[in-house]
Amino acid sequence: MAATKREKRIQLLALVWLLALGALALVGPYGMLSWSEKSAVLEMREAQITQLESEAGVLANKVRLLDPDNVDPDLASELVRHNLNVAHRDEYVVQLDEKP
């Protein structure tokens, strides 16, 4: 049985479609070649998450220490001195350069 021109065109179209799908699976945005880029981005995001979680822990501790019913006297004194620029008469103030 000889394949007609119409059947050959359909087979050719199917072959082109399969080759396009294979190319996308290899080099597409979710293809095998983009895995290394995706894994590098994932590692960077995980490092950011770790840093943000540690910052959230520090902030949660400050919130706990500033509880209106039981304020930590040391933290309250530190905040008043820093925000209002207040010091006792017998204290010396030494200003240090802030690190960038």
N, C-alpha and C positions, 0 to 999 in steps of 0.2 A: 504494500500500500504506500503510495507516494503521498507525502504531505503536501497539502495545497499551500498556496501563497498566504492565505489567511492564517492557517495553522502555524506556518513558519514565523509570521509576524507576531503572533501571540507568544510563541516560544521565545523569540528574541526579546520581546517586551518583558516576559517573565524573568529571563536571564539578566537583563539590565536592572530590573527591580531587585533581584537577589544580590547582584553585585553592589548596588547602591546601599542596601541594608548592611551588607558585610563591611563596606567602607565606613559607614556611620558607626558600626559596632567597634571598629578599630580606631578611628580618628575623630569621632563625633564628640560633643560636649560631655557625654557620659561614657565615652569609649575607653578602651584599654590603655591608650597612650596618655589619657588625662588623669590616670590614677595617681601618679606621682605628684602632680600639681594639687590634686584634691587632698592627698594625705599631708602635704606640706601646709596647706591652709588649715586643715583639721588640727595639726599640732600647734599652729600659731593660735588658733581659737581656744584650744585647751589651756595654753599658757595664760591667755587673757582671762579665762574663767577662773583659773587658780588664783591669779592676782586679785581679781575682783572679789572672790570669796574671802580672801584674807583681809581685804579692805572692809568688807561687810562685817567681818568678825570684830575688827577694831571699832567700827561705828556702833555695833550692837553692844559692845562693852561700855562705850561712852554713854549710850542711851540708858543702860542699866545703872551706871554710876550717877546719872543725872535724874534719877527717879524723884519726882516731886515730894514723895513721902519720906524718902531716905537719901538725901543728896550726900555724896562723898565730899567731905570737907576739903581734902587736898585738891581734888579736881575743881571744886567751886572756887577755891582761892586762886588756883592757876588761871582759870578762865577770867576771873575778875581782874587780876593783875595784867593779863595779856590784852583783854578787850578794852578795859578802861584806863590802862596805863597808870595803875595805882601801885604805890610802894610805901612801906613804913619809913619813918624819918631816919631810923638807924640802919637802913639797908643800903647796900651799894648795888647799883645796877650795871651789869657788864653786858654790853650788846655784842653779839657775835654775828658775823656775816652768815647769811643763810646760804646753804649749798644749793646750787641750781638743780 
